[in-house]
């Protein structure tokens, strides 16, 4: 908050200066400039985007409701009916969303009351992990759209190691996690090396690799060991020792039915790792330098190609870890839909999190909560779960268009913020 | 500022437009109120007339297709709403957008005290099974699949009822009909995915053709399915119509003049290439004459009454006679059937119709049993 407020007054005198214009004149054409703008946006915009999206969601909920539709025909004769039914539709839906995502105050048992928050964390785990992968790519100036494919390939490897072998506890799950990470890393390495060696556009390559992964999993599911059911739709279940153990032990919450598992801890560790990587390590410095200005980075003696490959491998590894959180659960197996839409949702999560590790973590939790809450909202109030997707999509839309949010809330334009100007000067110097 | 102005103008426009509708508002209001009361009355009447089971809650979870897929999920859901209307029960439903949502959706249903939770489709098997084991006081149903353990051996679960269809019986009749109607002595079929609930159609179809050959000494050939080897043509999809078109073209060029696509909307692709040729189609699941725009191509349909089976299972549960024995739709109980010939009513020789009626009798009486490795 303070960050965003302080630059505003300082920026005013600098507005007539030519630097923002120069900035606009040369950079916006390149993808990295757009990325920088997205990454450079502030927390306030994110929060405001969420609020606007929830308001738009409320309007849609109201209009999707039958009582509201009935009462709107005589809204002038008796507006109280319309307002009352609209209010109850919206509040019921959002209360259900809260009950499903955070805390169910209507539950009979303590276990059921706190279960929603654990569900949110369960849903958030793959989003956080894959989102971190996307975020690392963004920081290096790479549009990695390939998390979906990386998740699928990670899932294939993790599932295979899970059901084909029978190993002691701990060892087995570690092997599967490692395998999943490697599978994702492989699928990240391909676009990385293609970009580094041939300059192939990573957006196009990763999108194509997504489709290859989609058809690969459909094919793999028809092969020998994967197809024990004979249906070609589902692999055998993973072994009893291959799944992540439950995170919350029975003695803490007796008789709990939580699905939350150690995958969430992996997500936390990954967040810390990515923070360390980006902010404290030499590689991270190189990644950020390549993202800010690849020419300058090259001039400074960095191998941009090596950084590109490394970044994509790290991104793929994180997406592969996201896959393990889906496959390595109790009774988990490989299906064609194993990746759901996590790979694409992760892009949203990374955008909302401003490609910062902590931001991505929080954004992942938020989207996880939407997922968990949307499930209950749908079943209790029969509000279509699509409303949740609308809310999520509006958030992305607004984040991609900060001027719109600023216009709605009349925030000052931070284009001329000192940080930006300083960056441009530095680039110019380089 | 500009945004505000636009907002103000739009708001004004809305007010003006709405005000235009204000005049008839008074009447509408009264009408609306009356209508509302009437509807209430009607609702009460139905409840008074029919059984009042509003304390019974039946719930359904879709697979990723959603309840508006014009196919499987929609048929299952129509059974749920039919049960609400006929039994006066309360219902709830939830659509799954991905496999990861099956378990949470089922859990949400159990938590809101559903008495009977139905999963639509094979893919929900694991999730329904796990929920049934965890919630022994709730009854579960699963459409189109039985339950199996981790080695895919079939198991029975105390409180879960599979709803299955012996579609080979109706498909047998369709095969007999197709063999009798073909002019090129070649008919074809293909499936969506190689799963039992699809292959069983193809098995019955194959048997029907063989029976016709046996009876008449003909040599009608079936393309796209080898019952012995359980091997044939598949679109590997339930929604990619281009696959249906490609397979259709292939079969037509091989000389087939009757095709039975067992792949939901994929068959529409086949219909689009069959249009303008002499090729006829046999539709599946629903009566394609009514549900598709290719009615003039559709010789008949192999009906799978998912809706009425779901309704039947709910009725049974409401009446307190729930069992975990699978419901199997057959010709006898009307769970499967051969649709009318519609446009081809006159084209089908009376002799063939008699023969079909005769075989239907024999299947119902158990005299003729259609064997299939995919039979429930």
Interface residues (C-beta under 8 A of the other chain):
Chain A: X70 X73 X74 X75 X76 X77 X78 X100 X112 X119 X123 X218 X228 X229 X230 X231 X232 X233 X234 X236 X237 X257 X259 X326 X331 X333 X335 X337 X338 X340 X341 X371 X372 X375 X376 X378 X379 X380 X382 X384 X385 X407 X408
Chain B: X2 X3 X18 X19 X22 X25 X26 X28 X29 X32 X36 X59 X64 X92 X93 X94 X95 X97 X98 X99 X100 X101 X103 X104 X105 X108 X109 X111 X112 X122 X123 X126 X130 X134 X148 X150 X151 X152 X193 X194 X195 X196 X236
